[in-house]
Structure formats: structure tokens, C-alpha cells
Amino acid sequence: MPKFIVERNIPGADQLTADQLCDISQKSNTVVNELGVPYVWHHTYAAGDKLYCVHEADNAEAIYRHAKEGGFPADLVAEIKNTFGPETANRST
């Protein structure tokens, strides 16, 4: 299944409390379980006024459906084509 990065504009996202994060997570998990399609929420980063989420689904439409049914914004949904980091520099050719 393809992985997607989802950008959500939420003012004060980096100030969400543990209780708020718990509520958001519970709502997201409920929606995922009710979608009836293959779907995995991997994790989310809170930075400034944005949440950056990594989800796995068959297509972007499923990501938008999750957002709509959960009441979450989905301002950008982009398929992740590559992942790399410092260790990539050590690749032998």
C-alpha cells in the first residue's frame, strides 16, 4: 500500500494537550476501524500550527475520506515516493 504525508493546518497544533491528543487519536482510530478499506495510521508530528501525519492507504481518496469522517482538515495529501536519511550517503554503487 502506498504511504502518504498529510498536512493539517491547525492553529496551536504544537500546544495540544495530552488529553486533546488522546481524544484526536481515539477519533482517528475509530474512523480507521469503520472505513472498511485497508488503512494504517503510522504516526503524526506536531510542529507549529501544523500536524504532519503518515498514513498508508490504497489511494488519496481514502485519506480524504478519513479526514472528512473524522472532522480533521487535510490541506495537503501527497504520496511518499522515497524515504532517505544520513545513511543514504553510504550506499554502494
N, CA, C and O of each residue as an XYZ file, in Angstrom:
372
protein
N       0.852     -1.183      0.000
C       0.000      0.000      0.000
C       0.892      1.238      0.000
O       1.916      1.270      0.682
N       0.507      2.237     -0.752
C       1.279      3.482     -0.749
C       1.188      4.198      0.600
O       0.195      4.081      1.318
N       2.244      4.938      0.925
C       2.240      5.799      2.109
C       2.030      7.231      1.662
O       2.466      7.633      0.584
N       1.358      7.991      2.508
C       1.059      9.385      2.221
C       1.468     10.260      3.396
O       1.400      9.843      4.552
N       1.894     11.483      3.081
C       2.078     12.507      4.105
C       0.849     13.398      4.034
O       0.433     13.816      2.953
N       0.277     13.681      5.186
C      -0.925     14.504      5.260
C      -0.582     15.734      6.097
O      -0.148     15.614      7.242
N      -0.778     16.903      5.523
C      -0.536     18.151      6.241
C      -1.874     18.714      6.687
O      -2.793     18.900      5.889
N      -1.956     18.981      7.985
C      -3.191     19.531      8.548
C      -2.867     20.869      9.212
O      -2.054     20.923     10.134
N      -3.492     21.937      8.752
C      -3.308     23.252      9.358
C      -4.243     23.383     10.544
O      -5.463     23.445     10.389
N      -3.651     23.424     11.737
C      -4.420     23.531     12.972
C      -3.703     24.542     13.865
O      -2.662     24.224     14.438
N      -4.244     25.755     13.991
C      -3.585     26.748     14.833
C      -3.303     26.187     16.235
O      -4.184     25.624     16.885
N      -2.054     26.355     16.680
C      -1.667     25.872     18.003
C      -1.460     24.376     18.083
O      -1.490     23.808     19.175
N      -1.252     23.730     16.960
C      -1.101     22.266     16.952
C      -0.011     21.793     17.907
O      -0.149     20.747     18.541
N       1.062     22.556     18.010
C       2.156     22.135     18.891
C       1.856     22.407     20.366
O       2.670     22.090     21.233
N       0.704     22.986     20.650
C       0.299     23.264     22.027
C      -0.819     22.323     22.503
O      -1.317     22.469     23.620
N      -1.210     21.366     21.666
C      -2.276     20.439     22.066
C      -1.864     19.678     23.315
O      -0.721     19.238     23.435
N      -2.791     19.526     24.233
C      -2.505     18.838     25.486
C      -2.542     17.319     25.294
O      -3.017     16.819     24.274
N      -2.039     16.609     26.277
C      -2.068     15.144     26.228
C      -3.509     14.648     26.108
O      -3.767     13.687     25.382
N      -4.442     15.281     26.801
C      -5.849     14.877     26.712
C      -6.408     15.126     25.312
O      -7.147     14.296     24.784
N      -6.062     16.258     24.713
C      -6.528     16.553     23.365
C      -5.941     15.569     22.356
O      -6.645     15.108     21.458
N      -4.658     15.245     22.499
C      -4.032     14.275     21.608
C      -4.680     12.902     21.761
O      -4.856     12.177     20.781
N      -5.030     12.555     22.979
C      -5.721     11.283     23.227
C      -7.070     11.268     22.522
O      -7.420     10.282     21.873
N      -7.827     12.350     22.646
C      -9.141     12.438     22.004
C      -9.025     12.347     20.482
O      -9.791     11.634     19.834
N      -8.056     13.080     19.919
C      -7.844     13.053     18.471
C      -7.471     11.644     18.021
O      -7.979     11.155     17.012
N      -6.591     10.997     18.766
C      -6.152      9.636     18.423
C      -7.299      8.651     18.485
O      -7.437      7.796     17.610
N      -8.128      8.765     19.520
C      -9.269      7.864     19.646
C     -10.234      8.048     18.480
O     -10.736      7.069     17.927
N     -10.494      9.303     18.106
C     -11.402      9.578     16.981
C     -10.816      9.013     15.691
O     -11.529      8.380     14.911
N      -9.518      9.238     15.459
C      -8.875      8.728     14.251
C      -8.943      7.214     14.199
O      -9.261      6.647     13.153
N      -8.649      6.550     15.305
C      -8.692      5.084     15.346
C     -10.093      4.565     15.055
O     -10.252      3.572     14.344
N     -11.099      5.220     15.593
C     -12.481      4.811     15.351
C     -12.813      4.921     13.868
O     -13.398      4.007     13.287
N     -12.438      6.040     13.260
C     -12.716      6.232     11.831
C     -11.981      5.184     11.002
O     -12.560      4.598     10.088
N     -10.704      4.944     11.317
C      -9.934      3.931     10.578
C     -10.648      2.590     10.649
O     -10.779      1.904      9.635
N     -11.107      2.212     11.827
C     -11.779      0.919     12.001
C     -13.102      0.836     11.255
O     -13.554     -0.259     10.919
N     -13.725      1.974     10.992
C     -15.030      1.986     10.329
C     -14.953      2.229      8.821
O     -15.972      2.155      8.135
N     -13.764      2.515      8.298
C     -13.639      2.819      6.873
C     -13.981      1.625      5.978
O     -14.533      1.793      4.890
N     -13.653      0.433      6.442
C     -13.937     -0.757      5.640
C     -12.979     -0.964      4.487
O     -13.253     -1.752      3.582
N     -11.857     -0.262      4.512
C     -10.815     -0.413      3.497
C      -9.470     -0.522      4.215
O      -9.338     -0.092      5.360
N      -8.464     -1.103      3.537
C      -7.136     -1.163      4.159
C      -6.624      0.248      4.464
O      -6.619      1.118      3.593
N      -6.195      0.463      5.710
C      -5.770      1.794      6.126
C      -4.920      1.662      7.382
O      -5.291      0.961      8.323
N      -3.775      2.342      7.388
C      -2.896      2.340      8.565
C      -2.461      3.766      8.849
O      -1.951      4.451      7.963
N      -2.659      4.216     10.071
C      -2.114      5.495     10.536
C      -0.833      5.150     11.270
O      -0.867      4.445     12.279
N       0.299      5.638     10.776
C       1.592      5.317     11.380
C       1.943      6.244     12.537
O       2.183      5.777     13.650
N       1.977      7.535     12.293
C       2.311      8.497     13.340
C       2.068      9.908     12.831
O       1.825     10.134     11.646
N       2.142     10.858     13.774
C       1.923     12.267     13.457
C       2.954     13.110     14.185
O       3.305     12.839     15.333
N       3.433     14.138     13.494
C       4.333     15.126     14.089
C       3.555     16.419     14.268
O       2.853     16.850     13.353
N       3.669     17.042     15.435
C       3.078     18.359     15.676
C       4.203     19.379     15.630
O       5.173     19.269     16.379
N       4.079     20.374     14.754
C       5.110     21.395     14.602
C       4.433     22.724     14.272
O       3.785     22.865     13.236
N       4.591     23.674     15.154
C       3.958     24.972     14.924
C       2.458     24.819     14.810
O       1.818     24.211     15.668
N       1.903     25.367     13.757
C       0.457     25.320     13.541
C       0.043     24.206     12.593
O      -0.987     24.299     11.924
N       0.854     23.146     12.539
C       0.555     22.060     11.612
C       0.759     20.696     12.253
O       1.574     20.519     13.158
N      -0.003     19.751     11.754
C       0.228     18.339     12.040
C       0.661     17.705     10.728
O       0.079     17.972      9.677
N       1.677     16.870     10.794
C       2.157     16.123      9.633
C       1.982     14.647      9.961
O       2.643     14.116     10.854
N       1.093     13.997      9.237
C       0.727     12.622      9.530
C       1.223     11.700      8.424
O       1.250     12.078      7.253
N       1.614     10.496      8.802
C       1.989      9.474      7.833
C       0.924      8.379      7.898
O       0.728      7.732      8.927
N       0.248      8.197      6.770
C      -0.808      7.200      6.656
C      -0.518      6.300      5.462
O       0.179      6.688      4.524
N      -1.062      5.105      5.517
C      -0.948      4.138      4.432
C      -2.361      3.782      3.991
O      -3.211      3.434      4.811
N      -2.600      3.871      2.690
C      -3.925      3.546      2.143
C      -3.764      3.225      0.669
O      -2.720      3.491      0.074
N      -4.802      2.653      0.088
C      -4.748      2.313     -1.334
C      -4.660      3.538     -2.226
O      -4.085      3.483     -3.314
N      -5.239      4.662     -1.756
C      -5.247      5.868     -2.590
C      -5.531      7.098     -1.737
O      -5.914      6.995     -0.572
N      -5.331      8.267     -2.351
C      -5.539      9.531     -1.640
C      -7.003      9.729     -1.260
O      -7.301     10.389     -0.265
N      -7.904      9.170     -2.033
C      -9.328      9.321     -1.722
C      -9.651      8.755     -0.338
O     -10.463      9.322      0.393
N      -9.019      7.645      0.015
C      -9.241      7.063      1.346
C      -8.727      7.994      2.442
O      -9.320      8.077      3.518
N      -7.631      8.690      2.170
C      -7.078      9.638      3.139
C      -8.067     10.789      3.341
O      -8.350     11.182      4.472
N      -8.585     11.321      2.241
C      -9.557     12.411      2.337
C     -10.841     11.949      3.034
O     -11.454     12.714      3.777
N     -11.237     10.725      2.798
C     -12.432     10.186      3.460
C     -12.220     10.089      4.962
O     -13.104     10.443      5.741
N     -11.043      9.606      5.373
C     -10.700      9.534      6.797
C     -10.789     10.928      7.418
O     -11.352     11.096      8.500
N     -10.236     11.917      6.735
C     -10.255     13.287      7.254
C     -11.684     13.806      7.389
O     -12.050     14.381      8.414
N     -12.483     13.600      6.352
C     -13.861     14.097      6.372
C     -14.673     13.443      7.480
O     -15.365     14.125      8.237
N     -14.587     12.118      7.575
C     -15.375     11.405      8.572
C     -14.885     11.671      9.992
O     -15.656     11.561     10.946
N     -13.611     12.019     10.135
C     -13.074     12.324     11.453
C     -13.197     13.782     11.841
O     -12.979     14.145     12.996
N     -13.551     14.627     10.864
C     -13.635     16.056     11.143
C     -12.265     16.706     11.207
O     -12.092     17.737     11.858
N     -11.278     16.101     10.525
C      -9.916     16.624     10.510
C      -9.674     17.356      9.198
O     -10.184     16.933      8.160
N      -8.903     18.453      9.218
C      -8.516     19.043      7.935
C      -7.500     18.140      7.239
O      -6.760     17.405      7.893
N      -7.471     18.199      5.937
C      -6.441     17.523      5.141
C      -6.067     18.509      4.040
O      -6.554     18.426      2.913
N      -5.190     19.444      4.397
C      -4.849     20.538      3.496
C      -3.914     20.108      2.374
O      -3.896     20.720      1.306
N      -3.147     19.070      2.612
C      -2.265     18.519      1.584
C      -2.173     17.018      1.805
O      -1.937     16.562      2.924
N      -2.358     16.261      0.752
C      -2.158     14.812      0.783
C      -1.233     14.497     -0.378
O      -1.577     14.731     -1.536
N      -0.055     13.965     -0.066
C       0.924     13.658     -1.109
C       1.496     12.267     -0.870
O       1.852     11.908      0.253
N       1.578     11.496     -1.944
C       2.157     10.153     -1.820
C       3.656     10.269     -1.573
O       4.346     11.045     -2.235
N       4.148      9.499     -0.626
C       5.574      9.452     -0.315
C       6.226      8.510     -1.316
O       5.923      7.317     -1.340
N       7.103      9.032     -2.126
C       7.757      8.235     -3.169
C       9.096      7.670     -2.718
O       9.500      6.600     -3.174
N       9.790      8.377     -1.827
C      11.092      7.921     -1.324
C      11.278      8.383      0.103
O      10.742      9.411      0.516
N      12.035      7.617      0.840
C      12.461      7.994      2.178
C      13.974      7.866      2.215
O      14.530      6.869      1.754
N      14.638      8.871      2.763
C      16.087      8.795      2.851
C      16.572      9.560      4.072
O      15.829     10.347      4.660
N      17.799      9.328      4.441
C      18.399      9.985      5.595
C      19.906      9.925      5.495
O      20.439      9.637      4.424
N      20.613     10.190      6.594
C      22.066     10.223      6.574
C      22.688      8.928      6.056
O      23.715      8.955      5.377
N      22.066      7.805      6.376
C      22.617      6.516      5.964
C      22.586      6.322      4.444
O      23.312      5.486      3.907
N      21.750      7.089      3.763
C      21.674      7.001      2.313
C      23.006      7.358      1.671
O      23.322      6.860      0.590
N      23.780      8.201      2.309
C      25.078      8.618      1.770
C      26.061      7.466      1.698
O      27.059      7.551      0.982
N      25.798      6.386      2.428
C      26.704      5.240      2.473
C      26.391      4.182      1.438
O      27.019      3.123      1.429
N      25.445      4.443      0.577
C      25.046      3.458     -0.436
C      26.197      3.159     -1.389
O      26.838      4.067     -1.919
N      26.438      1.906     -1.588
C      27.466      1.494     -2.563
C      26.841      1.468     -3.948
O      25.687      1.073     -4.116
N      27.616      1.894     -4.939
C      27.079      1.855     -6.309
C      27.726      0.733     -7.096
O      27.406      0.538     -8.269
